[in-house]
Amino acid sequence: MLISPAFAQAAPAASQTDSLLTFLPMVAIFVVFYFLLIRPQQKKQKDHRAMLDALRRGDRIVTGGGFFGTVSKVVSPEEVEVDLAPNVRVRVLRSTISSVLSKPDPAAAREAVKERDIAKEAREKEPARRAADKVQ
């Protein structure tokens, strides 16, 4: 016979370090995805949820549909009533609010600003009043 029978050679036994090196790139890819994609997205969702929870009357908002409005009333934990234009009010789900543009000053802060402005005007008028008194 011209052809000799071929025998399969036994493969060397795989060592423990080879299997560990096989999974190392997959673990590294997962770590990179976690820090570049998953973690920032979770932080963004947490900030958005906190923004929606802090929503109150008078806030200027933008809805998911692109409408600008002012919150006129918080109806329920899921719904908000928004003024889009004079005499136009709509009820909107909180989850459709994409951002809060500005928050109004609290009433106490507005009162303090008014008092400060009145005191400033009085101080500015005082030298003119003194000069008028000296002339008379």
C-alpha positions in Angstrom: 0.0 0.0 0.0 1.1 3.4 -0.9 -1.0 5.3 1.6 -0.3 4.9 5.2 -3.1 5.3 7.8 -3.1 8.7 9.5 -3.6 8.9 13.2 -5.0 12.0 14.9 -2.7 13.6 17.3 -4.0 14.3 20.8 -4.3 18.1 21.6 -2.4 19.4 24.6 -4.5 19.9 27.7 -5.7 23.6 28.1 -4.2 25.2 31.1 -6.2 27.4 33.5 -4.4 30.6 32.5 -5.4 30.2 28.8 -9.1 30.2 29.7 -8.6 33.3 31.9 -6.9 35.2 29.1 -9.8 34.3 26.8 -12.3 36.1 29.0 -10.1 39.0 29.9 -10.9 41.1 26.8 -14.7 40.6 27.3 -14.3 41.8 30.9 -12.3 44.8 29.8 -14.9 45.7 27.2 -17.7 45.5 29.8 -15.8 47.8 32.1 -15.3 50.4 29.3 -18.9 50.2 28.4 -19.9 50.7 32.0 -17.9 53.8 32.5 -18.5 55.4 29.1 -22.2 54.5 28.5 -24.1 53.0 31.4 -22.9 55.1 34.3 -23.4 58.5 32.6 -26.9 57.5 31.4 -27.9 56.5 34.9 -26.7 59.8 36.2 -28.6 61.7 33.6 -31.8 59.8 34.4 -31.4 60.4 38.1 -30.9 64.2 37.5 -34.0 64.3 35.2 -36.1 62.4 37.8 -35.0 64.9 40.5 -35.8 67.8 38.2 -39.3 66.5 37.6 -39.9 65.8 41.3 -38.9 69.4 42.1 -41.3 70.9 39.5 -43.6 73.5 40.9 -46.0 76.3 40.0 -44.4 79.1 38.0 -41.6 77.1 36.4 -40.9 77.7 32.7 -40.6 74.4 30.9 -40.1 72.8 27.5 -42.2 69.7 26.7 -41.0 66.7 24.7 -43.0 68.0 21.7 -41.2 71.4 21.8 -43.8 73.5 23.5 -42.7 76.3 25.8 -45.0 76.9 28.8 -45.3 77.9 32.4 -46.5 75.4 35.0 -49.8 76.8 36.4 -50.8 73.8 38.6 -49.5 70.5 39.7 -52.5 68.2 39.3 -51.1 64.9 40.5 -47.8 63.1 40.8 -48.1 62.2 37.1 -49.8 65.3 35.6 -49.1 69.0 35.4 -51.2 71.8 34.0 -49.2 74.1 31.8 -50.0 77.6 30.3 -48.9 77.7 26.7 -50.4 81.0 25.8 -53.0 83.4 27.4 -56.2 81.4 28.0 -54.6 78.2 26.7 -54.0 75.5 29.4 -53.1 71.9 28.8 -52.5 68.9 31.0 -49.2 67.3 30.4 -47.6 64.2 31.8 -44.5 64.9 33.9 -42.5 62.4 32.0 -42.9 64.4 28.7 -41.3 67.5 30.2 -37.8 67.6 28.8 -36.3 70.5 30.7 -36.9 73.4 33.1 -35.8 76.7 31.7 -36.2 78.9 34.8 -37.5 78.8 38.3 -39.3 81.8 39.8 -38.1 83.5 42.9 -39.8 82.5 46.0 -42.3 85.1 47.4 -40.1 85.8 50.4 -37.1 86.6 48.2 -39.2 88.9 46.0 -40.4 90.8 49.1 -36.8 91.2 50.3 -35.7 92.5 46.9 -38.6 95.0 46.9 -37.6 96.2 50.4 -34.0 96.5 49.4 -34.9 98.6 46.3 -37.1 100.9 48.4 -34.3 101.4 50.9 -31.8 102.1 48.1 -34.1 104.7 46.6 -34.6 106.4 50.0 -30.8 106.5 50.4 -30.3 108.0 47.0 -33.0 110.7 47.7 -31.5 111.6 51.1 -28.6 113.8 49.9 -30.9 115.7 47.6 -33.3 116.3 50.5 -30.5 117.6 52.7 -29.3 120.0 50.0 -32.8 121.3 49.6 -33.1 121.8 53.4 -29.9 123.8 53.5 -31.0 126.1 50.7 -34.2 127.1 52.5 
